[in-house]
């Protein structure tokens, strides 16, 4: 029985760390064998924690370091928390990719530029039209951020087959191709099996299945009468991922697409299956992240985070939002940031951004900027609440720069320096050392001068 955990379940842990495999390929293989990899060293340095704590957490599955052996430009990041419960910094993902209606690769590269400029931890290429391999390969070659994909989206274009004619082996071939190309993590909707489908049909939903990958698998299952191919052939999926150290992000095909459907039978029945699949992946030496909702009322979020961690054995949790209401199209980056801050402060480890274009159209580069900054604010706010080491340093430096009215320092410390400078420059103040909000009545300027024994003239 494992005794590496230091939380209140350390002495009764029913999920011991498996022995390392003979041939160490993945980060979890190496961690179990007692090896400290360069990726673990990089994560420890970035997080300001001891590398042995990182190694132990990776061995236990508490931390994932998505790092495909073919992704040579990667700056590794850790997702999860240590065995003592200390959270790593909350990571943020950007979705982009070519669609059938807007097949503008140049625009997608502009989105990539914005994502990397603003420090996204991960980029998911969700291209779903035509041959996407070239874009994906160039993205992996160029990006220091983790790269994720949903191979299901690429299957039809890659295979040039109608959905109903795609075989289980075809789906596996697409996963293999993404792994060989260097993708660090793949979303695989393996938890939506026949049991979950029966629960969905029996209990019903207001918004049915809103996951794009989940809907495609559901359609394939209904048309063929077969079991979910990713569930039925899960061991083969894991073999492919292990060979290239691809982290499996177990997708939530039954995530709620409305606050009405949150925490319903479909969502929870799938989550139970995902918990089982998590253990099977760890046993096969494959790193795991678990995906979560979705749309969810504010008062349900914290309980859902704890439920997921319990059912999925403290695997790192990756959430979309959650969006806390359903009536804000055009502003859903805000509804998602509110939910994301609550989710991350309650235990979620990885936030997928939502842009103002959500539910409306494919986002452009301006939407990417808005969505990414909103989500980074949520992640940072949660990290302050979770007491992530060193996370308040930047805030304290910003506060000191504001006291000194040091504008250039403030711009440099801002999450979006470009936006901050644009706003300031758009309305130049007439009084040096102020802005047009307060002018001569600037509190910082007034108190600074008084502290320096200067006489203040506030006459107009």
C-alpha positions as CSV (number, residue, x, y, z in Angstrom):
1,X,0.0,0.0,0.0
2,X,1.3,3.4,-0.9
3,X,2.3,5.7,1.9
4,X,3.7,8.6,-0.2
5,X,0.7,10.8,0.3
6,X,0.7,13.2,3.2
7,X,-3.0,14.2,3.3
8,X,-5.6,12.7,5.5
9,X,-6.0,9.6,3.3
10,X,-2.3,8.8,3.3
11,X,-2.6,5.7,5.5
12,X,-5.6,4.2,3.7
13,X,-4.8,5.0,0.1
14,X,-6.5,2.3,-2.0
15,X,-4.6,3.3,-5.1
16,X,-1.0,2.4,-4.6
17,X,1.6,3.7,-7.1
18,X,2.3,0.9,-9.7
19,X,5.8,-0.2,-10.3
20,X,7.7,1.5,-13.1
21,X,7.7,-0.3,-16.4
22,X,10.9,-1.8,-17.7
23,X,11.3,0.8,-20.4
24,X,10.7,4.3,-19.1
25,X,9.1,6.5,-21.7
26,X,6.6,8.8,-20.0
27,X,7.1,11.3,-17.2
28,X,5.1,9.0,-14.9
29,X,7.3,6.0,-15.8
30,X,10.4,8.0,-14.9
31,X,8.9,9.3,-11.7
32,X,8.0,5.9,-10.5
33,X,11.5,4.7,-11.3
34,X,12.9,7.5,-9.1
35,X,14.2,9.4,-12.1
36,X,14.1,13.2,-12.2
37,X,13.7,14.4,-15.8
38,X,14.6,17.7,-17.3
39,X,10.9,18.4,-17.5
40,X,10.4,17.9,-13.8
41,X,13.4,20.1,-13.1
42,X,11.9,22.9,-15.3
43,X,8.5,22.6,-13.6
44,X,10.0,22.7,-10.1
45,X,12.0,25.8,-11.0
46,X,9.0,27.6,-12.5
47,X,6.8,26.8,-9.5
48,X,9.5,27.5,-6.9
49,X,9.1,24.0,-5.3
50,X,11.5,21.1,-4.6
51,X,11.9,18.8,-7.6
52,X,11.5,15.7,-5.4
53,X,8.0,16.9,-4.5
54,X,7.3,17.2,-8.2
55,X,8.6,13.7,-8.9
56,X,6.5,12.2,-6.2
57,X,3.3,14.0,-7.4
58,X,3.9,12.9,-11.0
59,X,4.4,9.3,-9.8
60,X,1.1,9.4,-8.0
61,X,-0.8,11.1,-10.9
62,X,-1.4,14.3,-8.9
63,X,0.7,16.3,-11.3
64,X,0.8,15.8,-15.1
65,X,3.6,17.3,-17.2
66,X,2.2,17.0,-20.8
67,X,5.5,16.7,-22.8
68,X,5.4,14.6,-26.0
69,X,8.9,13.2,-26.7
70,X,8.7,14.8,-30.2
71,X,7.8,18.3,-29.0
72,X,11.4,19.7,-28.9
73,X,10.4,23.4,-28.6
74,X,8.3,22.8,-25.4
75,X,8.7,24.8,-22.2
76,X,7.3,22.2,-19.8
77,X,4.4,23.1,-17.5
78,X,3.0,21.1,-14.5
79,X,-0.7,20.7,-14.0
80,X,-2.1,19.7,-10.6
81,X,-1.0,19.7,-7.0
82,X,1.6,18.2,-4.7
83,X,1.0,15.4,-2.3
84,X,0.8,17.8,0.6
85,X,-2.1,19.5,-1.1
86,X,-0.1,22.6,-2.3
87,X,-1.4,23.6,-5.7
88,X,0.8,24.4,-8.6
89,X,-0.1,27.6,-10.5
90,X,-3.4,27.3,-12.4
91,X,-2.7,26.8,-16.1
92,X,-4.7,28.4,-19.0
93,X,-5.5,27.0,-22.4
94,X,-6.4,28.8,-25.7
95,X,-8.5,27.1,-28.3
96,X,-8.1,27.9,-31.9
97,X,-8.1,26.2,-35.3
98,X,-9.5,26.2,-38.8
99,X,-13.2,25.7,-39.4
100,X,-15.1,24.8,-42.5
101,X,-16.8,28.2,-42.7
102,X,-13.7,30.3,-41.8
103,X,-10.7,28.5,-43.3
104,X,-8.3,31.3,-42.8
105,X,-4.9,29.9,-41.7
106,X,-3.3,33.4,-41.6
107,X,-5.9,34.4,-39.0
108,X,-5.1,31.3,-36.9
109,X,-1.5,32.2,-36.9
110,X,-2.4,35.7,-35.6
111,X,-4.3,34.0,-32.8
112,X,-1.2,31.9,-32.0
113,X,0.8,35.1,-31.9
114,X,-1.6,36.6,-29.4
115,X,-1.7,33.5,-27.3
116,X,2.1,33.2,-27.0
117,X,2.5,37.0,-26.5
118,X,0.1,36.9,-23.5
119,X,1.7,33.7,-22.0
120,X,-0.9,31.0,-22.6
121,X,0.3,27.7,-21.0
122,X,-1.4,25.6,-23.7
123,X,-2.9,25.8,-27.1
124,X,-5.5,23.4,-28.4
125,X,-5.7,23.0,-32.2
126,X,-9.3,22.3,-32.8
127,X,-9.1,22.4,-36.6
128,X,-12.0,20.5,-38.0
129,X,-12.0,21.0,-41.7
130,X,-9.8,19.7,-44.5
131,X,-6.2,18.5,-44.1
132,X,-5.0,20.0,-40.8
133,X,-1.7,18.1,-40.4
134,X,0.5,20.9,-41.8
135,X,-0.9,23.5,-39.5
136,X,-0.6,21.2,-36.5
137,X,3.0,20.2,-37.3
138,X,4.1,23.8,-37.7
139,X,2.4,24.8,-34.5
140,X,4.2,22.1,-32.5
141,X,7.5,23.0,-34.1
142,X,7.1,26.7,-33.1
143,X,5.2,26.7,-29.8
144,X,6.8,26.6,-26.4
145,X,3.3,26.1,-25.0
146,X,1.8,22.7,-24.6
147,X,-0.2,21.6,-27.6
148,X,-3.5,19.7,-27.3
149,X,-5.9,18.3,-29.9
150,X,-9.1,16.4,-30.2
151,X,-8.3,13.7,-32.8
152,X,-12.0,13.0,-33.3
153,X,-12.4,16.4,-34.9
154,X,-9.7,15.6,-37.5
155,X,-11.0,12.1,-38.3
156,X,-13.3,12.9,-41.1
157,X,-11.0,15.3,-43.0
158,X,-7.9,13.1,-42.4
159,X,-9.6,9.9,-43.4
160,X,-11.8,11.4,-46.2
161,X,-14.7,9.2,-45.0
162,X,-18.2,9.8,-43.9
163,X,-18.6,9.4,-40.2
164,X,-20.7,6.2,-40.5
165,X,-18.0,4.6,-42.6
166,X,-15.2,5.3,-40.1
167,X,-14.0,2.2,-38.2
168,X,-12.7,1.8,-34.7
169,X,-9.3,1.2,-36.2
170,X,-9.5,4.4,-38.2
171,X,-10.1,6.4,-35.0
172,X,-7.0,4.8,-33.5
173,X,-5.0,5.6,-36.5
174,X,-5.8,9.3,-36.2
175,X,-4.8,9.3,-32.5
176,X,-1.5,7.6,-33.5
177,X,-0.9,10.3,-36.2
178,X,-1.4,13.1,-33.7
179,X,0.9,11.4,-31.2
180,X,3.6,10.9,-33.8
181,X,3.3,14.6,-34.8
182,X,4.2,15.7,-31.3
183,X,0.9,16.6,-29.6
184,X,1.4,16.8,-25.8
185,X,-2.2,16.0,-24.8
186,X,-5.3,14.7,-26.6
187,X,-8.9,14.9,-25.5
188,X,-10.5,11.4,-25.9
189,X,-14.1,11.1,-25.0
190,X,-13.8,7.6,-23.7
191,X,-16.2,7.8,-20.7
192,X,-19.4,8.0,-22.6
193,X,-20.1,4.3,-22.9
194,X,-23.4,2.5,-23.4
195,X,-24.2,2.7,-19.7
196,X,-23.9,6.5,-19.8
197,X,-26.0,6.7,-22.9
198,X,-28.8,4.7,-21.3
199,X,-28.7,7.1,-18.3
200,X,-28.9,10.1,-20.7
201,X,-31.8,8.7,-22.6
202,X,-33.7,7.7,-19.5
203,X,-33.3,11.0,-17.6
204,X,-33.3,13.5,-20.4
205,X,-31.8,17.0,-20.6
206,X,-32.7,20.5,-21.6
207,X,-29.7,21.0,-23.9
208,X,-28.8,17.3,-24.6
209,X,-25.2,16.7,-25.6
210,X,-23.3,19.9,-26.3
211,X,-19.8,18.5,-26.6
212,X,-18.8,18.5,-30.3
213,X,-16.7,15.3,-29.9
214,X,-19.3,13.7,-27.7
215,X,-22.1,14.4,-30.2
216,X,-20.0,12.8,-33.0
217,X,-19.3,9.7,-31.0
218,X,-23.0,9.5,-30.0
219,X,-24.0,9.8,-33.6
220,X,-21.5,7.0,-34.6
221,X,-22.7,4.8,-31.8
222,X,-26.3,5.3,-32.7
223,X,-25.7,4.7,-36.5
224,X,-23.5,1.6,-36.0
225,X,-25.0,0.1,-32.9
226,X,-21.4,-0.3,-31.5
227,X,-19.9,0.6,-28.2
228,X,-17.9,3.9,-28.0
229,X,-14.7,2.9,-29.9
230,X,-12.5,4.9,-27.5
231,X,-14.0,3.0,-24.5
232,X,-14.0,-0.4,-26.2
233,X,-10.4,-0.1,-27.4
234,X,-9.1,2.0,-24.5
235,X,-6.1,-0.3,-23.9
236,X,-5.0,0.3,-27.5
237,X,-5.4,4.0,-27.1
238,X,-3.2,3.9,-24.0
239,X,-0.6,1.9,-25.8
240,X,-0.4,4.6,-28.5
241,X,-0.2,7.4,-26.0
242,X,2.4,5.7,-23.9
243,X,4.8,5.2,-26.8
244,X,5.0,9.0,-27.3
245,X,4.3,10.3,-23.8
246,X,1.0,11.9,-24.7
247,X,-1.1,12.8,-21.8
248,X,-4.7,11.7,-22.0
249,X,-7.2,14.4,-21.2
250,X,-10.3,12.3,-20.7
251,X,-13.1,14.4,-22.3
252,X,-16.5,15.1,-20.7
253,X,-18.9,14.3,-23.5
254,X,-21.7,14.8,-21.1
255,X,-20.6,18.2,-19.7
256,X,-23.7,20.4,-19.1
257,X,-24.4,22.9,-21.8
258,X,-26.8,24.9,-19.6
259,X,-27.0,25.6,-15.9
260,X,-30.2,23.6,-15.8
261,X,-28.4,20.4,-16.7
262,X,-25.5,20.8,-14.3
263,X,-24.7,18.0,-11.9
264,X,-27.3,15.8,-13.5
265,X,-27.3,12.0,-13.9
266,X,-25.6,12.2,-17.3
267,X,-22.7,14.3,-16.1
268,X,-22.2,12.2,-12.9
269,X,-22.6,8.8,-14.5
270,X,-19.9,9.7,-17.1
271,X,-17.7,11.0,-14.3
272,X,-17.9,7.7,-12.5
273,X,-16.7,5.9,-15.7
274,X,-13.9,8.5,-16.1
275,X,-12.7,7.7,-12.6
276,X,-12.2,4.1,-13.6
277,X,-10.5,5.0,-16.9
278,X,-8.1,7.3,-14.9
279,X,-6.8,4.4,-12.9
280,X,-6.4,2.2,-16.0
281,X,-4.4,5.0,-17.7
282,X,-2.1,5.3,-14.7
283,X,-1.6,1.6,-14.6
284,X,-0.5,1.8,-18.2
285,X,2.0,4.5,-17.5
286,X,0.0,7.3,-19.2
287,X,-0.4,10.7,-17.6
288,X,-4.0,11.9,-17.0
289,X,-6.0,15.0,-16.9
290,X,-9.8,15.0,-16.5
291,X,-12.1,17.4,-18.2
292,X,-15.1,19.0,-16.6
293,X,-18.0,21.4,-17.1
294,X,-19.3,23.4,-18.8
295,X,-22.3,25.5,-17.6
296,X,-22.9,25.6,-13.9
297,X,-24.6,27.8,-11.3
298,X,-22.2,29.6,-9.0
299,X,-23.3,27.7,-5.9
300,X,-22.6,24.3,-7.5
301,X,-19.1,24.8,-8.7
302,X,-17.0,24.2,-5.5
303,X,-18.9,21.0,-4.7
304,X,-18.4,19.8,-8.3
305,X,-14.6,20.3,-8.0
306,X,-14.5,18.3,-4.8
307,X,-16.7,15.5,-6.3
308,X,-14.5,15.3,-9.4
309,X,-11.3,15.0,-7.3
310,X,-12.9,12.3,-5.2
311,X,-14.2,10.2,-8.0
312,X,-11.1,10.6,-10.2
313,X,-8.6,10.0,-7.4
314,X,-7.2,13.6,-7.3
315,X,-6.2,13.6,-11.0
316,X,-5.6,17.1,-12.4
317,X,-8.9,18.7,-13.4
318,X,-9.4,20.8,-16.5
319,X,-12.5,22.9,-16.9
320,X,-14.2,25.0,-19.6
321,X,-15.4,28.0,-17.6
322,X,-17.7,27.0,-16.0
323,X,-20.1,29.6,-17.4
324,X,-22.2,30.7,-14.5
325,X,-25.3,31.8,-16.5
326,X,-26.7,31.2,-19.9
327,X,-27.9,34.7,-21.1
328,X,-24.7,36.6,-21.9
329,X,-23.7,35.9,-25.5
330,X,-21.1,38.4,-26.5
331,X,-19.9,38.5,-22.9
332,X,-19.3,34.8,-22.1
333,X,-15.6,35.4,-21.4
334,X,-16.9,37.2,-18.3
335,X,-19.4,34.5,-17.2
336,X,-16.6,31.9,-17.7
337,X,-14.0,33.9,-15.8
338,X,-16.3,34.2,-12.8
339,X,-16.9,30.5,-12.8
340,X,-13.2,29.8,-13.6
341,X,-12.0,31.8,-10.6
342,X,-14.4,29.9,-8.3
343,X,-13.5,26.5,-9.9
344,X,-9.7,27.0,-9.6
345,X,-9.9,28.3,-6.0
346,X,-11.9,25.1,-5.2
347,X,-9.4,22.7,-6.8
348,X,-9.5,22.9,-10.6
349,X,-5.9,23.0,-12.0
350,X,-6.4,24.0,-15.6
351,X,-8.8,26.5,-17.2
352,X,-9.8,26.5,-20.8
353,X,-10.5,30.0,-21.9
354,X,-13.9,31.2,-23.3
355,X,-14.0,34.2,-25.7
356,X,-16.7,36.8,-26.3
357,X,-17.5,34.9,-29.5
358,X,-18.6,31.8,-27.6
359,X,-22.0,30.5,-28.9
360,X,-21.9,33.0,-31.7
361,X,-19.0,32.5,-34.2
362,X,-15.4,31.5,-34.6
363,X,-13.3,33.9,-32.6
364,X,-10.8,36.2,-34.2
365,X,-7.5,37.4,-32.7
366,X,-9.3,40.2,-30.7
367,X,-11.6,37.7,-29.2
368,X,-8.6,35.5,-28.3
369,X,-7.0,38.5,-26.5
370,X,-10.2,39.2,-24.5
371,X,-10.8,35.6,-23.6
372,X,-7.3,34.8,-22.6
373,X,-6.8,37.8,-20.4
374,X,-10.1,37.2,-18.7
375,X,-9.2,33.6,-18.0
376,X,-5.7,34.6,-16.8
377,X,-7.3,37.0,-14.4
378,X,-9.5,34.1,-13.1
379,X,-6.5,31.8,-12.7
380,X,-4.4,34.5,-11.0
381,X,-7.2,35.4,-8.6
382,X,-7.6,31.7,-7.7
383,X,-3.9,31.3,-7.2
384,X,-3.9,34.1,-4.7
385,X,-6.7,32.4,-2.9
386,X,-4.9,29.0,-2.9
387,X,-1.7,30.5,-1.6
388,X,0.5,29.4,-4.6
389,X,4.0,30.4,-3.6
390,X,5.2,33.7,-4.9
391,X,2.0,34.4,-6.8
392,X,1.4,37.8,-5.0
393,X,4.8,39.2,-5.9
394,X,3.7,40.7,-9.1
395,X,0.6,42.3,-7.5
396,X,2.8,43.8,-4.8
397,X,5.2,45.2,-7.4
398,X,2.2,46.7,-9.3
399,X,0.9,48.3,-6.1
400,X,4.3,49.8,-5.4
401,X,4.5,51.1,-8.9
402,X,1.1,52.7,-8.5
403,X,2.1,54.4,-5.3
404,X,5.1,55.9,-7.1
405,X,3.0,56.6,-10.2
406,X,5.6,54.8,-12.3
407,X,3.6,54.3,-15.5
408,X,6.1,52.3,-17.5
409,X,6.5,49.8,-14.6
410,X,2.8,49.5,-14.4
411,X,2.5,48.7,-18.1
412,X,5.3,46.1,-17.9
413,X,3.6,44.4,-14.9
414,X,0.1,44.3,-16.5
415,X,-1.3,41.1,-17.8
416,X,-1.9,42.9,-21.1
417,X,0.7,45.6,-21.4
418,X,-0.5,46.6,-24.8
419,X,-4.1,47.2,-23.7
420,X,-3.0,49.1,-20.6
421,X,-0.7,51.5,-22.5
422,X,-3.4,52.0,-25.2
423,X,-5.9,53.2,-22.7
424,X,-3.5,55.6,-21.0
425,X,-2.3,57.1,-24.3
426,X,-5.8,57.5,-25.6
427,X,-6.4,60.4,-23.2
428,X,-3.2,62.2,-22.2
429,X,-3.4,64.0,-18.8
430,X,-2.6,67.7,-18.6
431,X,-0.9,67.2,-15.2
432,X,2.3,65.1,-15.3
433,X,2.3,62.1,-13.1
434,X,-1.5,61.6,-13.2
435,X,-4.2,60.3,-15.5
436,X,-7.4,61.9,-16.7
437,X,-9.5,60.1,-14.1
438,X,-8.4,62.4,-11.2
439,X,-5.9,64.9,-12.7
440,X,-4.6,67.2,-10.0
441,X,-6.8,65.4,-7.5
442,X,-4.8,62.2,-7.9
443,X,-4.6,60.6,-4.5
444,X,-1.2,59.0,-5.1
445,X,0.3,62.4,-6.3
446,X,-1.2,64.3,-3.4
447,X,0.0,61.9,-0.6
448,X,3.4,61.4,-2.2
449,X,4.0,65.2,-2.2
450,X,2.7,65.6,1.3
451,X,5.0,62.8,2.5
452,X,7.9,64.7,0.9
453,X,6.8,67.9,2.8
454,X,5.7,69.7,-0.3
455,X,2.8,72.1,-0.5
456,X,-0.1,70.9,-2.5
457,X,-2.1,73.4,-4.6
458,X,-5.4,71.8,-5.7
459,X,-6.9,75.0,-7.1
460,X,-8.6,74.7,-10.4
